[in-house]
Amino acid sequence: MKAVFHEDFLQQTQGHGHPESPERLAAIMNYIDVNEIQPEIIIPEPAEMNDVLTVHSEPYLEYLKNFGRGMLDGDTSVFPHTYEMALLSAGGGLAAARNMNDHNEPTFALLRPPGHHATGSMGMGFCYINNIAVAANWLRKKIDKVAIVDIDVHHGNGTNDTFLDRDDVLFISTHQQGIYPGTGPCEEVGSGEGEGYTVNIPLGSRSGDSTFHAASKKIIQPILRQFQPDAILISLGCDAHYMDPLASLTLSSKGYLEIIKDISSLASEMCDNRYAVYLEGGYNIHALAETVGCAMGHSLEQKPELRFTDAADRDVHGASYLEEVIAMQSKYWDL
């Protein structure tokens, strides 16, 4: 296992006191150091413009490059160095995809700023360039089919929109219903040739370990098996954790680890161990560091102790939401 990291990811991209802070990534790096999780570090280069342009429009990129200082939206700041940092983060995503594909090994992209809210024409939600979408398009030059599984409390609207009409990139998202950005209903299943290849799994408040376990077993794993991807990319947002301050899902660190184990097992079985994990949200730095660090440890066959394991959802609190998704997706997949 390797990890992508650059010291420049520790620069400020939001105002002081903002939840998307450099301390998030610093906490992860400290956790893996203290627990002697020792991945080989890949130091990335900025993304090439031709790769970024497969997702984002040139006018938007010029707008971001020349923005200066101010607010891109109500909670997303821009500094003079933001454009360069976003390009470096996208380059980190490409480096992870390249290493995963070339060496058939799990790769963790420890990136800031995150990316999954960035659409082709606009950044938002702390995101500027959609790291995982850029990586998926690069991978499609090398392999036939890519699956993206977005485990975050917020819907990955930018990634969703990028691949909405395509059947070569499967997009699956678990997220809390009714919160920012307000997208991702289960009825949105893709369009044109992409119909059936967008799988949105919105969940109600307080859904946690047992609900996510059921979603994995009844929806995510069966669809991945039927799609048969050549690589799996995971957008990992740790803000569905019960300790996170921005929303109200109740996944524990153990629940997160079980989902990642499920996906890594499928990657080993179906695509020669080609999977990569891309850091998205997660704003309690202790839960974030434990979740990401333990997932990295698992891929190295290490087992750091989990502390944040309270399982409030023991009886599939989100069962009714899953039933709606299954009814919708059964038109396209054998569930």
N, C-alpha and C positions, 0 to 999 in steps of 0.2 A: 504494500500500500504506500502511496505517496500523497503528499499534501501540497497544494499550491498556496503560497503566501508571499507577500511583499511588505516590507516595512512601511511603504507609502500608504498601505491600506489603513494605517493608524492615524492618518490625518483627519482633521475635523471636516465633515461635510455638511453638518447641520449646526444650528446655534447651540451654545452651551446649555446644558440641561435637557436637550432633545433626547428622546429614547434611542434614536439610531446614532449611537455614540462610538468613538474609538474604543471605549472601555469594553464593548461587547467582544471584539476580536482579541483584545489584550487578555481578557478573562479566559478565552479558549486557549490561547497560547500558554498562559500560566498553568492552566489545568493539565494540559498534556505534558508540560515540563515537570510539574510536581508529581504526577502519576507515572512518570517515565514511559510515556507513550511516545515513541521516537520514529515518526515517519520520516522518510527522506523528503526534504523540502525542495520543491520546484519554484524558482524565482521567475515570474512571468515577465514578458515584454508587453507593451501596449498592443491592442488589437490593430490589425491592418484595416484600412478603411473599406476595402472591397468586401471584407467579411461582415463588418458592421452594417454596410449598406444592403445586405441581404434581409435585414429586419427593419432598419430605420431609414426614413427619407433623408435625402441630402439637405433640404431646407430646415428640417428639425435639427440636424446635427450642426449646421451653421449657426442656427439660432442659439443652441446651447453653448457652442464654442465662443460666441461673441456676447453672451448674456451679461457677463461682468459679475455683479453682486446684487442679490435680491431674492425674491421668492418666486419659484417656478409655479407652485400652487400654494394652498393655504398652510401646508405643513412641510414643504420641501424647499430647502434653501439652495442657492447657488453661490459659490465663491469663485474667484478667478481661477483656482486650480481644479475646480470640479470636473470640467470637461476632460482634462488629462487623467484625473483619477478614475473617471468612468471608463475611459478607454483602457486603462491598465486593468481594471476589474474585468472588463470583457476579455482582455487578453489572458487573464488568469483562467477564465472559463474555457477559452480555447486551448490553453495549455493542459488543463485537466482532461478535456476531450481527447486531445492528441495522445497524452500519456496512456489513458485508459485504452484507446484503440490500438496503439502501437504495441503495448505490453500486456494487454489482457489482464489488467489488475485494477482493483478499486482505487479511486482517486478522489480526494476531498478538496474542493475548491473553497478555501477560506477567504472569501471575498468581501470587500466593502468598496463602494456602495452596493447594495443588493440590486436586483433587476426585474423581478417578475411582474411588476406593475407597469413598466415602461412599454408603451405601445409604439407602433411604427412612427407616429407623428408627434408624440408628446411624452415627456417624463412626468411622473407623479408618484405619490406614496413612498417617498424617500428613494425612488429609483430613477435612473437616467438612461442607461442602456441595458437592454434585456440580455443579461449574460448567458442564460441558459438557452434562449432562442437563437442567439448568434452561434453558440456551440452546436446546437442541434442542426442548424443549416450547414455548418462546416462538416459535421459528421455525415450528412446525407451525400456529400461528394465521395465518401469512402465506403459507406454501407447503405443497405436498401431501406431499412426501417428503424426508426428511433421512437422509443416511448419516454414520455416525461410524466413523472408522478410528482405532483405538487402537494406537499404536506405542510400546510401553513394555516393559521387562523383566518387569513385574508385570501380571497380568491385571486389567483394569478391571472388577472384580466389581460395583461399585455401578452403573456404567452398564449392564453386562450385565443385571443384575436389573431395572433400571428399565424396560427395553424388551423383556423376554423374551417377552411375549405380544402384541407389536404388529407389524404389518406395514408401518407407515408410517415407522418408523425402523429402518434397517439398522444392525446393530452388527457390526463386524469387529475382532478383537483378535489381534495377535501378542504372544506372551509366552513366557517360559521356563517349561517344565513343572516342576512339583514344588516350586516355591518360593512364598513369600508371594504371595497369600493362599491358595494351594492350590486355586484354582478354575479354571474355563475348559477342561475337557476338550473334545476335538473332538466328542464325542458330544452335548454340550449345544448344540442347534441352535434353541432357542426352543420355545414351547408354544402351543397353541391357534391363534389366527389368526397368531401370530408364528412358527410353525414354519417353519424355513428362513431366517429373517431374523436369526439370531444365528450368526456365523461365527467360531468359536474356532480359532486356529492356534497350538497349543502347540509349542514347539521345544526340542530338547535342548541341553544345555550345549555351548558352542563354536560354535553356529550363528552365522553372520555374513553378510558381504556377499553371497556367491553364493546362500546359502539365502534371504535376504530378497528378492533379485532374482527368484529363481524363484517365491517366494510372491506377489510383486507381479504377475508376468507370468501365472502359471497360476491364481491364485485371486482376488486382490484386484481387479485390473483387470477380468477378465471378469465378476465378480459386480457390480461397480459399473456396468459398461456395461449389464448386463441389468436392474438395479434402476432405472437412470435417475433419480438423485436430483435434486432442485431445488437442493440445497446440500450441500457436504461439510464436515464438521467433523473436525479431526485432533486427537486427544489425543496430544501429543508428549512422551514420556518419553525422555530421553537416557541412561537407565540401561542400555539394551541396548548401549551403547558399550563397546568393549574396555577402555577406561581406567576404567570405573566400578567402585567398590569393593564394591558390594552384591550382585553376581550374576556370571554367567559366560557371557553371550552376547558376541559379538565383532564387532558392527557398527562400522565406521569412520565418521568424519565424512563421507567421500565416499559410503559406503553409505546413510547417513541422507539425504543430499542427493538421491541418486538416487530414493529412495522418495518424497520430497516433490515432486520434479520430476514423477514419474509421476502423482501424485494431482493436482497443479496443472494438468497438461496435460489430464487428464480433466475437471477442473472448468471449464477454458476451453472445452472441446469440448461438454460436456453441460449445464452449468448457468450459463452467462454469467459465468464467472470467480468464482462465489460459493464461496469456501472460506475457512475460518478455522482458525488453529492455536492450540491451547490448551496452555499449559505444564503438564506433569505432573511426572514424576520427572527424575532426573539429578543425580548427587552428586559427580562429578568436575567442579569448576567450570570447568576449562580446556576439557575436552571439551564440556561443556554450552554454554559461551559460544560456542565455535566452531561447533557444530552449529546452534544457534538463530540465531546471527548470520549465518552463511552462507546459511541458508534465507531469512532476511529479505532479504539481499543479492540472492539469486536473484530474488525477486519484484520487486525494483527494477532488475533487469538489471545488477547489479553482481556481481563475482566475486572476493570476498576469497580470499586464499590459504589452502588447507587444509593443516594440519600433521599431523593425526592420521589418517593414511590407510593404516596397516598393515592388510592384508587377510589374516587368518589362515585364513579359510574361502574357499578358491578352488574347491572341488570339491563344492559343495552338501552340506555336512556333515549338514544336516537333511533330506535327501531322503526318508527313510523316514517322517518326521513329516508332511511335505507330502503324501505318497501317502495316508496315513490320512485327512487332511482332505479331499482331493479325492474319495476314495471316499465319505466321509460326505456332503459337500456336493453331489455329483453327483446326489443324489436330488432336489435343489431347483433346481440351476443347471446350465447347459450348460458343463461344464469339460472 
